[in-house]
Amino acid sequence: MTVLIDPPRWPAHGTEFSHLVSDADLTELHAAARRLGLSERAFDGDHYDVPARLHDRAVALGAVPVEGSELTRRLIASGLRIRAVDRPRRVALVLRHRWSVLMPGQRRLGEDLLGRWSEPHRHYHDVRHLLACLNALGALEYGGEDFGPRPRAVWLAAWFHDVVYRGVAGQDEERSAELAEQTLTTAGVDADETAEVARLVRLTAGHAPADDDPAGRVLCDADLAVLGRDEAGYRTYLTDVRADYVHLTDDAFATGRRAVVEQLLALDPLFRTRTGAERWNEAARGNLTAELAR
């Protein structure tokens, strides 16, 4: 594994910037950035922006200087590169539009939610995950899946399902549901719809909706759609999840992650909708089985 840095040739904010990347592991990249004293706000999904004054110090600390073309080639080869349209800053623009359509006149609440989803300690559970869930819901809707009697509640539940994130399973979902109950009531959402949103958010703690719960089925399938990515996408997902738990030792993380994977593989079916099963089940079970074997 190697941390790479290109020459400072990217102008912004009165100086020029380099890109600091890893050719294999974001955990290694975050560690290098901490040694260099970079703010977490300098991270842009697959690289850190490094001001020109810190370029030589980064090299002294072990970053390998390369030309921009070489850095890009090795970042792409690593599978860690994020397309421009998937970057958190771009994603936020898309999400603002989605929120304005879903909840007209509630800009302040939308900004509060986006601020929470953009907290610097998040690596997987961030705005990209939120948009991926919304896109997965769109695929399920296009496939003709039933969203239950209150379809807007499903979309709102996606916005709230990980809005409070501290890496504590069960507790995060409960705190997120409580926030939905508080803020949606203030926003004028009626009591029944608010209660449905909170119920759905709590359901994502175990991803085991009842057979007669169409809203729960589509939300859980959308949340788990990430498991059905291709090999490179799944590798990026795993790297991001590990970064979310960077405070854990490798052994502690491996123990916890094994329990999660075993729980997911035990779900039968893993995806509860016809569309979800057709789109994601085969790849998801292959990815989980391979991960468990490793």
Secondary structure, 3 states (H helix, E strand, C coil): CCEEECCCCEEECCEEEEEEEECCCHHHHHHHHHHHCCCHHHECCCCEEEEHHHHHHHHHCCCEECCHHHHHHHHHHHCCCCCHHHCHHHHHHHHHHHHHHHCCCCHHHHHHHHHHHCCCCCCCCCHHHHHHHHHHHHHHHHCCCCCCCCHHHHHHHHHHCCCCCCCCCCHHHHHHHHHHHHHHHHCCCCHHHHHHHHHHHHHCCCCCCCCCCHHHHHHHHHHHHHHHCCHHHHHHHHHHHHHHCCCCCHHHHHHHHHHHHHHHHHCCCCCCCHHHHHHHHHHHHHHHHHHHHC
